[in-house]
Amino acid sequence: MFALLISAFCTSSWAITGLNSDFSLNKEEIKNHYFEGEFDTVRTALEHFRKNMKGASRVDSVFVYKYLAVICAAYPESKLEAESYMYQLLKLSPSVELLDMYISDTIQAIFSKVRTEYKVR
């Protein structure tokens, strides 16, 4: 019965774009939506994964925090949230860069500030 419910969930309109049927990340789909500018779709998938990512790999965690940091930094109302994600990202990978994300100078400045504060701590 449980398998039937999971199957129905994953094939229904309730399935979350960017997550596979086993709720793992579909990184290619997330990247495609990100580069198409569909930030709400990406954020929904990553927030869901983040809230349920007990036992997630370091690679998956870095991916999630990196994308959430950039997406949140794009909106002034979520700048503090972006800084928090950036800090978590730096804790996992202190040498990480955001160059592959094609970010604005403003987002790069926020990231540089957070990196400086991280190094001081």
N, C-alpha and C positions, 0 to 999 in steps of 0.2 A: 504494500500500500504506500509506504514512504517513497519508494523508488518511483511509483506512478506520480505522486505529487511533485517530486523533484523534476521528473521528466516534463510534466505539464507546465511547471513554472518556467523551465528553461526554454520551452518552445512557445510560450505565450508572449503577449506584449509586455508582460511584467519582467522579462529577462533584461538584464542590465547590459547595455552595449559596452564592449570593452572587457567583459569578463567571459570566460569560457563556461561551459555547462557545469564544470566542477568548481566554479567560482575562482579559478586561477586567473591571472592576468593574461589578456590577449594583447601583448605589447605592440604588435604590428597594427592592430586595429586602433589602439589608443594613439599611437604615433600618427596614423593617418587622420584621425579626427582632430588631433592637435594641430597638424599642419594645414588642415582645412579650416581652422579657426573655430571649430565646434567645442569651445572650452567648457560649456556647461555639461556636455555629454562626457567629456574626459573627467571633469571634476566629480561628477556623480559616480562614475565607475571607481575612481581612485579613492574617493571618500568611503565608499562602501567596502572596498578591499581593505583600506587602512583600519577601519573600525573592527574588522574581522580577521586581521592578518596574523593571528597567533601562529607562531611557527613559520612565518614567511622567511624566505631566504634573504640574505643580506643584499643580493642583487635586486630582488623584487622591492625591498624596502628603499634602496637608493633610487630606483626608478620612480616609485610612488612619491617620495619626498621631493625629488627633483621636479617632476611635472607639477605637483601641487604648489610648490614654492613659486614657480614661474607664473602659473595661472593666477594664483592669488595676488602676486605682486603687480599684475596688470590692472588691478582695480584698487583705487585708493582706500575704499572701505574695508578691504581685507589685507592691508599692508602688514598689520601686526601678525596676522595669521601666516602670511608669507614669510615673515622673519622667523617665526617659530619653526616652520617647515625647513627653512634654510639652515637653521641651527641644528635640527635633527639630521639633516642631510650631511652637514659637516662633521657631526659626531660619528656618523657611519663611514664617511669618506672625506677626510680633511683636504685631500688634494683635488677634489672634484671641480670640474669646470662646467659652465653653462653655455659654452660656445656653440654646441650642436643644437641648441634650442632656438637660435636666431632671436635673441632677446634684444630689447631696446636698451639704450644707454641708461635710462632711468632704472630699469630692473638690474642691470649690471652694477650700478652705483649702490643700490640696496644690498645686493649680494656682497659687494666688496666691503661695505660697512659691517655687515653681519660677520663676515670672515675675519675682519680685524678684531671685532669684539670677541669672537670665538677664540682667537689666538691669545688674547689678553687673559681670558679666563683660564 
